[in-house]
Amino acid sequence: MGEASCAHFFCGGVGPITGFGFDLDINDDGSVIVVSGWKQEVSAVTNAGAAYVFSLSGGTWSNTAVIENPAPTASDFFSSSVSISGDGTLLAIGAYNEDSNGTTVSNALPANDLASNSGGVYLYELSGGTWNFIWLFKASNADNFDFFGRKVRLAKSGEVLLITASGEDSYTGSPTDNSVFSVGSAYVFRKQPDNSW
């Protein structure tokens, strides 16, 4: 039987309240871990959120990236849910209190705060050792207090993304009926041959 080993992960030097460890995920071969810091202050904005990436090399873990909320507003809770692809090159980051009113998958960051707590999910890609923002996912029927992005899960292939919206109100089959308060919903996105979603 092999000898057990243990590693301790923490975030240092970023203030006393980060929500570190609220969610986490690991890639298939166990060499990349992403940990939520959903309450971290970013650019003096409280509870904006950040995600921490740890990588294993030569038997040693190191904090290789801190991905801060790229469009911080108060209490976005960026990284309240995180999910990494099997090969460790794609990272989905939920921000269920994000406030923009978009209704599509876009390669642009949020541009307004016109839909309170509608929620959003950010997709990052690892390229050349750097995590780059590539897509912002919004519900096609985004509405106030839908909390889209409460949970996110990437398939191992990185080609399917499941997102929940715990505050979504539709019930009868029409996504716009809003007939039952916070009944909840789940959305499935699939990557297309042209790399769009």
Backbone bond lengths (Angstrom), bond angles and torsions (degrees), N, CA, C in turn:
res aa  C-N    CA-C-N  psi(-1)  N-CA   C-N-CA  omega(-1)  CA-C   N-CA-C  phi
1 M - - - 1.460 - - 1.523 108.97 -
2 G 1.346 116.06 134.81 1.450 120.27 -179.61 1.516 112.37 -70.96
3 E 1.312 115.04 159.56 1.460 120.86 -179.52 1.526 109.67 -80.14
4 A 1.334 117.15 132.27 1.451 121.59 -179.63 1.521 110.11 -73.34
5 S 1.322 116.08 149.25 1.457 120.76 176.00 1.516 109.01 -134.89
6 C 1.311 115.71 160.69 1.451 120.62 -175.53 1.520 109.08 -141.98
7 A 1.318 116.43 142.97 1.461 121.69 175.46 1.525 108.44 -127.65
8 H 1.320 115.91 144.18 1.463 121.93 -179.95 1.517 108.23 -112.81
9 F 1.334 116.55 123.12 1.457 121.27 -178.22 1.522 109.15 -107.42
10 F 1.310 116.04 137.30 1.454 120.35 176.39 1.519 108.67 -152.94
11 C 1.338 115.37 162.67 1.454 120.23 176.16 1.524 107.26 -111.61
12 G 1.296 117.11 123.40 1.453 120.57 -176.22 1.514 112.51 -112.35
13 G 1.331 115.77 148.41 1.452 121.39 170.67 1.500 115.95 75.33
14 V 1.361 118.21 20.16 1.464 119.40 -177.83 1.526 112.00 -119.97
15 G 1.326 117.81 13.92 1.451 120.32 -179.39 1.506 111.72 102.11
16 P 1.326 116.78 164.36 1.463 120.68 -170.59 1.522 114.89 -78.61
17 I 1.332 119.39 -19.71 1.462 120.75 -174.82 1.525 109.21 -122.10
18 T 1.313 116.77 106.48 1.458 121.44 178.53 1.526 112.68 -126.08
19 G 1.334 117.39 -16.38 1.459 119.70 -173.71 1.514 111.60 68.57
20 F 1.330 117.02 25.20 1.464 121.65 -175.83 1.530 110.31 -60.37
21 G 1.334 115.14 128.57 1.452 120.97 177.13 1.519 114.74 94.78
22 F 1.342 117.73 4.60 1.465 120.69 179.76 1.521 111.43 -60.53
23 D 1.332 117.07 -34.85 1.458 122.32 173.71 1.518 107.55 -146.04
24 L 1.320 117.47 162.03 1.457 121.49 178.41 1.517 109.92 -163.40
25 D 1.325 115.55 163.41 1.455 120.86 177.36 1.522 108.28 -154.13
26 I 1.322 115.94 163.06 1.462 121.97 -177.75 1.523 109.15 -139.33
27 N 1.328 117.27 145.11 1.464 119.90 179.90 1.523 110.82 -77.98
28 D 1.326 116.48 177.07 1.460 120.90 -170.44 1.527 114.25 -62.54
29 D 1.330 117.63 -41.71 1.465 118.30 -176.24 1.526 112.78 -91.75
30 G 1.323 117.40 5.93 1.458 121.11 175.26 1.503 115.20 74.82
31 S 1.329 117.91 22.06 1.464 120.56 -176.15 1.521 113.65 -103.60
32 V 1.350 117.46 -9.75 1.464 121.23 179.70 1.524 108.41 -134.94
33 I 1.322 115.36 129.17 1.455 121.94 177.35 1.521 108.19 -124.40
34 V 1.320 116.48 137.44 1.462 121.76 173.31 1.521 108.00 -116.49
35 V 1.337 116.15 134.09 1.459 122.38 -176.34 1.531 108.93 -126.97
36 S 1.316 115.68 135.01 1.459 121.73 179.01 1.523 112.15 -71.52
37 G 1.330 114.25 141.80 1.457 122.07 165.90 1.517 107.40 -131.41
38 W 1.305 116.43 62.06 1.464 123.99 -164.17 1.521 114.14 -66.97
39 K 1.328 118.11 -17.77 1.465 120.70 -179.48 1.527 112.54 -108.17
40 Q 1.313 116.96 12.72 1.468 119.38 -177.80 1.528 111.50 -67.54
41 E 1.313 115.51 139.13 1.463 121.02 173.68 1.523 109.31 -74.89
42 V 1.321 115.91 135.82 1.463 121.86 178.68 1.519 108.30 -131.29
43 S 1.323 117.04 123.28 1.472 121.78 179.72 1.527 111.42 51.62
44 A 1.334 115.39 43.50 1.468 123.84 178.59 1.522 113.17 67.61
45 V 1.324 117.47 15.53 1.466 122.24 177.42 1.527 108.46 -101.68
46 T 1.321 117.29 120.70 1.455 120.85 -175.50 1.522 111.82 -73.14
47 N 1.325 114.97 142.28 1.470 122.51 175.91 1.525 113.17 56.57
48 A 1.321 116.33 28.83 1.469 119.64 177.95 1.520 111.18 -69.87
49 G 1.340 115.79 -43.70 1.451 120.78 173.71 1.514 115.10 101.53
50 A 1.327 115.25 152.24 1.461 123.33 177.00 1.521 109.10 -156.11
51 A 1.314 116.00 155.94 1.460 122.00 176.70 1.526 109.31 -116.13
52 Y 1.327 116.71 141.45 1.450 123.31 -179.62 1.517 109.90 -109.42
53 V 1.310 116.51 131.66 1.461 121.53 178.60 1.526 108.55 -112.30
54 F 1.331 116.07 128.72 1.454 123.25 177.71 1.526 108.69 -117.56
55 S 1.327 116.10 137.49 1.462 121.14 -178.06 1.522 110.22 -126.15
56 L 1.324 115.04 144.60 1.462 122.03 179.67 1.520 109.65 -100.33
57 S 1.317 116.40 124.99 1.464 121.80 177.98 1.518 109.45 -144.83
58 G 1.323 115.48 125.19 1.461 119.72 179.37 1.508 113.63 60.95
59 G 1.318 116.55 30.78 1.454 121.28 179.05 1.520 114.24 82.39
60 T 1.331 117.65 3.79 1.460 121.49 -177.63 1.525 110.61 -121.30
61 W 1.331 115.96 134.29 1.452 121.74 175.79 1.519 110.17 -89.85
62 S 1.327 115.62 139.57 1.461 120.42 175.01 1.521 109.93 -140.84
63 N 1.333 114.95 151.18 1.463 120.87 177.45 1.525 107.60 -81.37
64 T 1.333 116.39 100.89 1.459 121.05 -172.58 1.515 113.82 -90.31
65 A 1.343 117.88 -14.71 1.462 119.63 179.57 1.518 110.64 -159.85
66 V 1.322 115.45 145.74 1.456 123.09 166.98 1.526 105.95 -122.65
67 I 1.322 116.13 114.70 1.459 121.36 -178.44 1.522 107.94 -99.87
68 E 1.324 116.42 103.47 1.453 120.90 -179.31 1.518 111.09 -84.85
69 N 1.306 115.60 152.77 1.455 121.38 174.27 1.532 108.73 -49.49
70 P 1.346 118.12 118.96 1.467 119.97 -174.18 1.527 114.21 -78.75
71 A 1.338 116.71 -11.87 1.469 121.40 179.52 1.524 107.96 -140.63
72 P 1.338 116.84 64.81 1.463 119.99 -167.70 1.527 114.57 -70.24
73 T 1.323 114.67 131.58 1.461 122.42 164.52 1.532 106.50 -131.51
74 A 1.315 116.13 160.81 1.455 120.85 -172.53 1.525 111.84 -58.06
75 S 1.328 114.85 130.73 1.468 122.85 175.01 1.520 113.72 60.04
76 D 1.330 116.82 38.44 1.471 120.60 170.12 1.522 111.16 -68.12
77 F 1.346 115.92 -31.38 1.463 122.45 -177.03 1.533 112.01 59.03
78 F 1.320 115.64 42.83 1.463 123.11 174.00 1.525 108.97 -58.99
79 S 1.299 116.87 125.85 1.475 127.77 -178.36 1.514 112.50 86.28
80 S 1.336 118.45 14.84 1.460 119.65 172.59 1.523 110.95 -57.74
81 S 1.320 116.85 -26.53 1.458 122.52 171.23 1.523 108.52 -137.99
82 V 1.319 116.44 137.90 1.463 121.35 -178.46 1.521 109.68 -136.13
83 S 1.341 116.32 149.99 1.458 120.91 177.83 1.522 109.07 -153.31
84 I 1.320 116.30 134.57 1.463 121.85 -177.14 1.524 109.70 -117.85
85 S 1.311 116.23 145.76 1.466 120.69 179.42 1.528 110.44 -69.93
86 G 1.318 114.75 165.32 1.461 119.67 -177.61 1.507 114.30 -59.03
87 D 1.349 116.82 -36.77 1.460 119.61 -178.77 1.532 112.58 -87.70
88 G 1.328 116.87 -1.23 1.457 120.63 175.72 1.509 115.44 76.11
89 T 1.340 118.08 21.84 1.470 119.96 -177.35 1.530 113.60 -113.07
90 L 1.325 117.81 -8.12 1.457 121.71 176.53 1.520 108.75 -124.96
91 L 1.325 116.09 139.20 1.451 120.96 -176.24 1.522 109.54 -137.05
92 A 1.323 116.58 121.20 1.458 122.56 176.06 1.524 108.81 -99.01
93 I 1.339 116.37 132.61 1.455 122.14 -176.19 1.521 108.94 -129.26
94 G 1.323 116.25 116.35 1.449 120.83 179.63 1.518 112.16 -84.67
95 A 1.332 115.43 144.22 1.470 122.85 173.94 1.522 106.35 -136.69
96 Y 1.326 116.42 82.95 1.462 119.32 -166.93 1.525 113.85 -71.03
97 N 1.333 118.10 -11.48 1.462 120.76 176.00 1.529 112.89 -103.99
98 E 1.309 117.68 11.45 1.469 121.34 176.62 1.531 108.74 -60.78
99 D 1.343 117.00 144.69 1.462 121.17 -163.36 1.532 116.28 -113.82
100 S 1.304 120.43 5.85 1.460 119.41 -175.98 1.529 111.17 -77.84
101 N 1.330 115.95 161.14 1.467 120.35 -173.98 1.523 113.34 -104.40
102 G 1.317 118.67 21.35 1.456 121.03 176.67 1.522 111.82 -65.76
103 T 1.324 116.12 157.95 1.470 121.26 -179.76 1.532 111.52 -134.85
104 T 1.310 117.34 23.19 1.464 121.40 -177.84 1.525 110.02 -136.80
105 V 1.325 115.04 175.92 1.465 121.72 168.08 1.517 106.75 -91.64
106 S 1.318 116.63 122.25 1.457 121.14 -171.74 1.521 110.45 -133.49
107 N 1.334 115.66 152.47 1.471 119.32 174.30 1.521 111.75 -93.43
108 A 1.343 116.35 14.46 1.466 121.80 178.12 1.521 110.06 -108.68
109 L 1.321 116.38 146.90 1.455 121.61 177.07 1.530 110.03 -72.88
110 P 1.340 117.88 161.83 1.463 120.51 179.69 1.529 111.72 -54.49
111 A 1.340 114.94 139.41 1.466 119.68 -174.11 1.518 113.16 -112.75
112 N 1.343 117.89 -4.56 1.463 119.87 -178.20 1.521 109.51 -156.85
113 D 1.328 115.30 178.94 1.466 122.87 176.38 1.523 109.78 -128.14
114 L 1.333 116.34 50.50 1.466 121.37 -170.98 1.520 114.20 -97.46
115 A 1.327 117.84 1.07 1.471 120.86 179.31 1.529 108.09 -138.79
116 S 1.313 115.79 87.19 1.463 122.15 -171.90 1.522 112.23 -55.23
117 N 1.328 114.81 124.29 1.462 122.18 174.78 1.522 113.50 56.57
118 S 1.330 116.50 28.53 1.468 119.42 174.94 1.523 110.31 -65.29
119 G 1.345 115.77 -37.35 1.458 120.41 175.98 1.515 113.79 95.69
120 G 1.313 115.37 151.83 1.454 121.80 178.01 1.515 110.90 -153.74
121 V 1.317 115.55 162.44 1.465 121.97 178.26 1.516 108.41 -131.11
122 Y 1.326 115.81 130.64 1.453 123.03 -178.18 1.530 109.13 -104.70
123 L 1.331 116.07 134.96 1.462 120.93 175.94 1.519 109.22 -111.15
124 Y 1.336 115.26 128.63 1.462 122.61 179.48 1.523 109.47 -117.06
125 E 1.325 114.77 149.20 1.466 121.63 177.88 1.522 109.45 -124.54
126 L 1.332 115.99 136.62 1.457 121.23 177.15 1.521 109.34 -86.34
127 S 1.331 116.21 121.57 1.461 121.69 179.59 1.522 109.24 -143.64
128 G 1.307 115.97 123.65 1.452 119.97 179.41 1.512 113.61 61.27
129 G 1.315 116.73 30.21 1.455 121.79 179.64 1.514 114.71 82.77
130 T 1.345 117.54 4.21 1.466 121.74 -178.22 1.523 110.02 -121.30
131 W 1.341 115.46 137.93 1.459 120.41 175.63 1.524 109.05 -87.25
132 N 1.334 115.84 119.69 1.463 121.88 -176.65 1.521 110.92 -114.79
133 F 1.335 116.65 132.91 1.455 121.48 173.38 1.528 109.56 -64.85
134 I 1.353 116.45 132.92 1.464 118.89 178.91 1.533 113.12 -126.90
135 W 1.344 118.74 -31.77 1.468 119.67 -178.17 1.522 110.65 -145.11
136 L 1.339 114.74 144.93 1.457 122.38 168.00 1.525 107.70 -114.22
137 F 1.320 116.61 122.44 1.463 122.68 179.12 1.529 109.45 -98.26
138 K 1.327 115.33 129.27 1.451 122.61 173.13 1.521 108.33 -127.23
139 A 1.317 117.01 149.98 1.460 120.24 176.84 1.524 110.25 -66.52
140 S 1.326 116.33 144.24 1.465 120.19 178.99 1.521 111.81 -66.38
141 N 1.323 116.71 -20.67 1.467 122.19 178.18 1.532 110.45 -118.81
142 A 1.315 116.40 39.07 1.467 121.41 -175.50 1.526 111.14 -54.74
143 D 1.348 114.52 137.77 1.451 120.65 -179.00 1.530 108.15 -148.21
144 N 1.317 116.48 164.77 1.460 120.73 178.12 1.525 111.20 -56.61
145 F 1.315 115.37 136.57 1.467 123.11 172.71 1.530 113.46 61.68
146 D 1.330 116.43 31.16 1.469 120.13 172.97 1.523 111.57 -79.22
147 F 1.331 117.15 -27.06 1.472 122.79 -178.82 1.527 112.39 58.15
148 F 1.320 115.43 41.39 1.467 122.27 175.19 1.531 108.07 -63.43
149 G 1.328 115.92 127.53 1.458 121.19 -175.97 1.511 113.87 102.92
150 R 1.332 116.02 8.85 1.469 119.44 179.05 1.531 110.45 -57.29
151 K 1.321 116.52 -41.10 1.467 122.22 172.00 1.518 108.93 -133.60
152 V 1.314 116.31 138.69 1.459 121.76 176.77 1.523 109.01 -129.34
153 R 1.323 116.20 143.02 1.466 121.04 176.62 1.523 109.20 -144.38
154 L 1.327 115.55 121.99 1.454 122.45 173.33 1.520 109.52 -92.05
155 A 1.326 117.13 138.28 1.457 120.22 169.87 1.526 109.32 -64.44
156 K 1.317 116.74 157.39 1.462 120.57 179.46 1.523 111.64 -55.60
157 S 1.328 116.09 -34.94 1.462 120.70 -179.42 1.520 112.38 -71.20
158 G 1.341 116.73 -18.33 1.451 120.97 -175.10 1.519 113.16 76.84
159 E 1.334 117.06 11.41 1.469 120.67 -175.41 1.520 113.48 -108.84
160 V 1.312 117.98 -0.34 1.456 122.56 175.16 1.527 107.76 -134.84
161 L 1.341 116.15 134.39 1.461 121.55 -179.27 1.523 108.86 -128.43
162 L 1.330 115.74 124.48 1.457 122.65 177.72 1.527 108.61 -105.82
163 I 1.336 116.09 130.88 1.462 122.07 -177.01 1.528 108.93 -133.52
164 T 1.326 116.95 132.27 1.458 120.12 175.05 1.523 110.81 -100.82
165 A 1.337 114.48 154.52 1.467 122.60 174.67 1.523 106.51 -131.28
166 S 1.325 116.22 92.97 1.460 120.60 -169.17 1.524 113.25 -70.14
167 G 1.333 118.32 -16.34 1.456 120.72 -179.53 1.514 114.18 -104.59
168 E 1.328 117.38 6.28 1.468 120.72 -176.78 1.532 109.26 -67.83
169 D 1.343 116.52 141.25 1.467 121.54 -166.15 1.525 115.88 -107.45
170 S 1.321 119.22 -3.63 1.470 118.93 -176.47 1.526 110.55 -77.75
171 Y 1.336 115.55 149.66 1.465 120.23 -173.62 1.521 113.44 -141.99
172 T 1.321 118.00 -31.94 1.468 120.86 -170.92 1.520 113.83 -83.17
173 G 1.314 117.41 -2.26 1.454 120.81 -175.25 1.508 112.17 111.02
174 S 1.313 116.99 -22.00 1.461 121.18 174.58 1.525 108.60 -90.16
175 P 1.330 118.03 125.08 1.467 119.58 -176.63 1.523 114.11 -69.41
176 T 1.322 117.25 -5.06 1.461 119.69 -177.65 1.530 113.22 -112.85
177 D 1.339 118.28 9.06 1.464 117.27 -173.00 1.536 113.38 -77.43
178 N 1.351 118.19 -31.13 1.464 121.94 178.11 1.529 112.43 51.60
179 S 1.324 116.51 41.05 1.462 119.94 -173.32 1.526 113.84 -90.27
180 V 1.342 118.63 -18.91 1.466 120.85 -178.41 1.521 108.29 -129.79
181 F 1.310 116.41 117.89 1.456 122.02 -174.53 1.528 111.37 -62.55
182 S 1.329 115.29 123.50 1.473 123.14 172.77 1.521 113.32 54.12
183 V 1.329 117.03 37.87 1.461 119.29 176.54 1.523 110.86 -68.44
184 G 1.342 117.07 -27.85 1.463 121.29 176.13 1.512 113.66 91.81
185 S 1.326 114.97 160.10 1.453 120.59 -178.92 1.522 109.39 -158.86
186 A 1.324 115.99 162.78 1.463 122.06 175.08 1.524 108.72 -131.44
187 Y 1.310 116.26 144.50 1.464 123.35 -176.34 1.526 108.73 -124.91
188 V 1.328 116.07 137.66 1.466 121.31 176.80 1.527 109.04 -115.57
189 F 1.320 115.67 126.71 1.463 122.57 177.40 1.528 108.41 -115.59
190 R 1.331 115.50 139.88 1.470 120.67 179.44 1.533 109.83 -124.18
191 K 1.305 115.07 136.86 1.457 121.20 176.67 1.522 109.59 -71.77
192 Q 1.340 115.83 135.32 1.455 121.93 -177.19 1.552 110.89 -97.15
193 P 1.331 117.24 164.83 1.469 119.49 -178.54 1.524 113.82 -57.40
194 D 1.339 117.86 -26.62 1.460 120.42 179.56 1.525 112.09 -89.39
195 N 1.357 116.47 11.53 1.460 125.11 178.95 1.529 114.17 75.52
196 S 1.326 118.08 2.28 1.456 120.42 171.56 1.534 108.98 -79.54
197 W 1.332 115.95 175.58 1.472 120.70 -179.80 1.519 108.85 -124.68
